[in-house]
Amino acid sequence: MPLTSRREFLQIATAVAAPAAVSFGSPKSDFAPDEVGITCATLGAHMRPRDPDGFSLTDLPSIVREELDLRILDLATTNLSGADEKELDQFRKAAGEAGCILTNLKMNQPGIELGSPDASVRAAGIRTYAKSIQTAARLGMRWIRPLPEKDRPADFTGFIESMQQLADIASENGLTMLVENFGWMQDSPDSVTKLIKQIDRNLPASPDTGNWSSDEVRYAGLKATFPLAATCDFKVKTLGPDREHTAYDLERCFRIGKRAGFRGPWCIEHGHRERTTLFEEIAWIRDRIREWSAA
């Protein structure tokens, strides 16, 4: 049974039709080969309102550009929480002025069950995601990424139909949906490629180097997924005092992507509770990727 009727789907798509273009910079510029970016969920703990003494959404582009020497911003819905249309427009303008590119919106919204056995629950999830698609369109982004569910969907047929409709709504708004390895997909190296084939919308992948259940699955999964990748979350877990990374081999992850023909963007995902340390570590990761790219 379809998640929504064709009439309901068209109503959703129409409701999120992309707004008129706003000339705030050039958010659809091409990337440089192997360009490094930032997954902005990484910075969320240091932004207002989570940190009352942190920086604002409109400050984000200049901080990333000036303090981290990066210009590609991969955003999460949590970064935009509470922003109204005026603030979104100000943010897009600030990004253009800073020379930044807004690429992807990770729709990390809790409580959505696109694989629920209840069609009304699936439809509610589509409507919630549709509003985020409208936001991504307003910001001039190119991709959206729904959050894969933690557990394998109970109604897998309904889940595939939901993902198809979501991909179609994104397309109606000039966006492309990405598929990321997360949750129930982390145990199988071919989970992303299989899901993309099942959705049947010619979708690209967004591999996350950290989201695998073991090294065996990780390296095989990256090898299978990178040929389909449009962007990469280059996830780095805890770094030791000498910048050692014991969780997995960062350079090996990069080399797998490079051999597969992937040329970025490599969006750093890394966290630390202290902003100064976080920025130092992001800069170190950035420099490693640039060195590996040049080798």
C-alpha positions in Angstrom: 0.0 0.0 0.0 1.5 3.4 -1.0 2.4 5.7 1.8 0.3 8.5 0.4 -2.0 8.8 -2.6 -0.7 10.6 -5.7 -2.9 13.5 -4.8 -1.3 13.7 -1.3 2.2 13.5 -2.8 1.5 16.3 -5.2 0.1 18.4 -2.3 3.3 17.8 -0.3 5.6 18.6 -3.3 3.7 21.8 -4.1 3.8 22.9 -0.5 7.5 22.8 -0.5 8.1 24.2 -4.0 11.5 26.0 -4.0 11.2 29.8 -3.3 12.4 32.3 -5.9 16.2 32.4 -6.2 17.9 34.8 -3.8 21.2 36.1 -5.1 23.4 35.5 -2.0 26.7 34.4 -3.4 27.3 31.3 -5.5 26.2 28.2 -3.4 26.3 25.9 -6.4 29.9 26.6 -7.4 32.1 23.6 -8.2 34.4 22.2 -5.6 38.1 22.0 -6.0 39.4 18.4 -6.3 39.7 16.7 -2.9 38.4 19.8 -1.2 37.9 19.6 2.6 34.8 20.8 4.3 33.1 20.6 7.7 30.1 18.7 9.0 28.6 21.5 11.0 26.9 19.2 13.5 30.5 19.0 14.8 30.2 22.6 15.8 26.7 22.5 17.2 27.8 22.3 20.9 29.6 25.6 20.5 26.8 27.5 18.8 23.9 29.3 20.3 21.4 28.4 21.7 23.1 25.3 23.0 26.0 27.4 24.2 24.8 30.8 25.3 28.4 32.1 24.9 28.9 30.5 21.6 28.6 31.8 18.0 25.5 32.4 16.0 24.3 30.8 12.8 25.2 33.9 10.8 28.7 33.8 12.4 29.2 30.2 11.3 30.5 30.9 7.7 33.1 33.5 8.6 34.3 31.4 11.6 34.7 28.3 9.4 36.4 30.3 6.6 38.7 32.4 8.8 39.5 30.1 11.7 39.5 26.8 10.0 40.4 27.7 6.4 37.4 25.7 5.0 34.5 26.8 2.9 32.2 23.8 2.4 29.5 23.6 5.0 27.5 20.4 5.4 24.7 21.3 7.8 22.3 19.4 10.1 18.8 20.5 11.0 20.0 20.9 14.5 22.2 23.8 13.3 19.1 25.6 12.0 16.9 24.9 15.0 14.6 27.9 15.6 15.8 29.9 12.6 13.0 31.7 10.8 13.0 32.7 7.1 14.7 36.0 7.8 17.5 34.3 9.7 17.9 31.7 7.0 18.2 34.4 4.4 20.8 36.2 6.6 22.7 33.0 7.0 22.7 32.3 3.2 23.9 35.9 2.6 26.6 35.5 5.2 27.8 32.2 3.6 28.0 33.9 0.2 29.9 36.9 1.6 32.4 34.5 3.3 32.9 32.5 0.1 31.3 29.4 1.6 29.3 26.7 -0.2 26.2 25.2 1.5 26.0 21.7 0.3 24.0 19.2 2.2 21.2 19.3 4.9 21.3 16.3 7.2 17.7 15.9 8.3 18.4 14.6 11.8 14.9 14.8 13.1 13.8 12.4 15.9 10.6 10.4 15.9 10.3 9.9 12.1 9.5 6.3 11.1 9.4 5.9 7.4 9.2 2.2 7.8 6.3 2.1 10.3 3.6 -0.4 9.6 1.2 2.5 10.1 0.8 4.5 6.8 -0.3 7.6 8.7 3.0 7.6 10.7 5.0 7.3 7.5 3.0 10.1 5.9 3.6 12.3 8.9 7.4 11.7 8.6 7.2 12.6 4.9 5.5 15.9 5.8 8.1 16.7 8.4 11.0 16.0 6.1 9.3 18.0 3.3 9.5 21.1 5.5 13.3 20.6 5.8 13.5 20.2 2.1 11.9 23.6 1.8 14.6 25.0 4.1 17.4 23.3 2.1 15.9 24.8 -1.1 15.7 28.2 0.4 19.4 28.0 1.4 20.4 27.0 -2.2 21.7 23.6 -1.2 22.1 20.6 -3.5 21.5 17.6 -1.3 19.4 16.4 1.6 20.0 13.3 3.7 17.2 11.7 5.7 18.3 9.9 8.9 18.4 6.1 8.4 16.6 4.4 11.2 18.4 2.7 14.1 16.6 -0.6 13.5 15.7 -2.2 10.2 12.2 -0.9 9.3 9.4 -3.1 10.3 7.6 -2.5 7.0 10.4 -2.5 4.5 8.2 -2.1 1.5 6.6 0.9 3.1 10.0 2.2 3.9 11.2 1.9 0.3 8.0 3.7 -0.9 8.6 6.4 1.6 12.2 6.9 0.5 11.0 7.0 -3.2 8.5 9.7 -2.4 11.1 11.7 -0.4 13.5 11.5 -3.3 10.8 12.7 -5.7 9.9 15.6 -3.4 13.6 16.6 -3.2 13.9 16.4 -7.0 10.8 18.6 -7.4 12.7 21.2 -5.4 16.0 21.0 -7.3 17.7 18.8 -4.7 19.1 15.3 -4.6 18.6 12.8 -1.8 21.7 11.1 -0.4 21.9 7.6 1.3 24.2 7.3 4.3 25.3 4.2 6.2 23.7 4.4 9.6 21.8 2.4 12.2 20.6 -0.9 10.8 22.9 -0.4 7.7 26.1 -0.4 9.7 26.6 -4.2 9.8 26.7 -4.9 6.1 29.2 -3.5 3.6 26.8 -3.5 0.7 23.9 -2.0 2.7 24.1 1.4 0.9 24.5 0.0 -2.6 21.5 -2.3 -2.0 19.3 0.4 -0.7 20.1 2.8 -3.5 19.2 0.0 -6.0 15.9 -0.7 -4.2 14.9 3.0 -4.0 15.6 3.1 -7.8 16.0 6.8 -8.2 19.7 7.0 -9.3 20.7 8.4 -5.9 24.3 9.1 -4.8 25.8 7.9 -1.5 27.2 9.8 1.4 29.6 7.4 3.1 30.5 8.0 6.8 33.9 6.5 7.6 33.0 6.0 11.2 29.5 4.4 10.9 30.4 0.8 10.5 30.2 -2.0 13.1 33.8 -3.3 12.6 36.9 -2.7 10.6 36.2 -5.7 8.5 32.8 -4.2 7.5 34.2 -0.6 7.4 36.9 -1.1 4.7 34.7 -3.4 2.6 31.8 -1.0 3.0 33.8 2.0 1.9 35.2 0.1 -1.1 31.6 -0.7 -2.1 30.1 2.7 -1.4 32.7 5.3 -2.5 32.2 4.7 -6.2 28.6 6.1 -5.7 29.6 8.9 -3.4 28.8 12.6 -3.9 30.2 13.6 -0.5 31.9 12.0 2.5 31.6 12.4 6.2 35.2 12.0 7.2 34.5 11.0 10.8 37.3 11.2 13.3 36.8 9.9 16.8 38.9 10.6 19.8 42.4 11.8 19.1 45.2 11.0 21.6 47.7 13.5 22.9 50.0 12.9 20.0 47.0 12.9 17.5 46.9 9.1 17.4 43.6 7.7 16.3 43.1 4.1 17.5 39.5 3.6 16.5 40.5 2.9 12.8 43.0 3.8 10.1 42.1 7.3 8.9 44.5 7.3 6.0 43.3 3.9 4.8 39.7 5.2 4.7 40.9 8.1 2.6 42.9 5.9 0.3 40.0 3.6 -0.4 37.9 6.7 -1.5 40.7 8.0 -3.6 41.3 4.7 -5.4 37.5 4.5 -6.1 37.7 7.8 -7.9 36.1 10.0 -5.2 37.5 13.5 -5.2 35.6 15.2 -2.3 34.2 17.0 -0.6 35.7 15.4 2.5 33.6 16.8 5.3 35.3 16.5 8.6 33.1 15.2 11.5 34.8 15.4 14.8 33.8 16.7 18.3 35.4 18.0 21.4 33.9 19.8 24.4 36.6 22.5 24.4 36.4 24.8 21.4 40.1 25.7 21.2 41.1 22.0 21.2 38.3 21.2 18.7 39.5 23.8 16.3 43.2 22.6 16.7 42.2 19.0 16.0 40.0 19.9 13.0 42.9 21.9 11.5 45.2 18.8 12.1 42.7 16.5 10.3 42.3 19.1 7.5 46.0 19.2 7.0 46.3 15.4 6.9 43.6 15.1 4.2 45.4 17.8 2.2 48.7 16.0 2.5 47.2 12.7 1.5 45.5 14.4 -1.5 48.8 15.8 -2.7 50.8 12.5 -2.3 
